[in-house]
């Protein structure tokens, strides 16, 4: 998997939250607040991946 594939996967994971769904971990659905925290961490990972791709890091 290359960096662009990883970026697309991160974007899909972020979309889960913005589509109004909560994340599920180990078969347990996270609360909206917990899902927001997860989404923010994924967003941070996406920003770093994009900086690496664009050589701004």
DABEL-V150498 format. One record per helix or strand of 3 or more residues. SS is the DSSP state (H for helix, E for strand). FROM is the first residue (numbers start at 1). TO is the last residue. If there is no record, write none. Layout:
ss = (SS & SS)
from = (FROM & FROM)
to = (TO & TO)
//
This chain:
ss = (H & H)
from = (3 & 32)
to = (18 & 53)
//
